[in-house]
């Protein structure tokens, strides 16, 4: 991965979080973070 691609992906993530904050008060980010934590816990179980 080049620096340009990493920078573009980082800016895209920041823009998505800013949009989620402005429109939905970070409800989508909270939902995704809870699902991600469940996935990590499930994967740790199968380890």
FENTAPE-V717678 format. One record per residue. N is the residue number from 1. PHI is phi in whole degrees, 0 to 359 (NA if undefined). D_CENTER is the distance of its C-alpha to the mean C-alpha in Angstrom with 1 decimal. Layout:
N:PHI:D_CENTER
N:PHI:D_CENTER
This chain:
1:NA:19.0
2:276:20.7
3:296:19.9
4:295:19.8
5:294:17.2
6:298:14.9
7:295:15.7
8:297:15.0
9:295:11.6
10:297:10.8
11:294:12.6
12:296:10.9
13:297:7.4
14:297:9.6
15:294:11.5
16:294:9.0
17:294:8.1
18:295:11.9
19:295:12.8
20:297:11.0
21:295:12.8
22:289:16.0
23:267:16.2
24:237:14.8
25:56:14.7
26:63:11.0
27:294:12.0
28:291:9.3
29:295:6.5
30:294:9.1
31:299:9.9
32:294:6.7
33:291:6.9
34:294:10.5
35:294:10.5
36:294:8.7
37:295:11.4
38:297:14.0
39:296:13.3
40:297:13.8
41:296:16.9
42:294:18.2
43:292:18.0
44:292:19.7
45:295:22.4
46:276:23.2
47:291:23.4
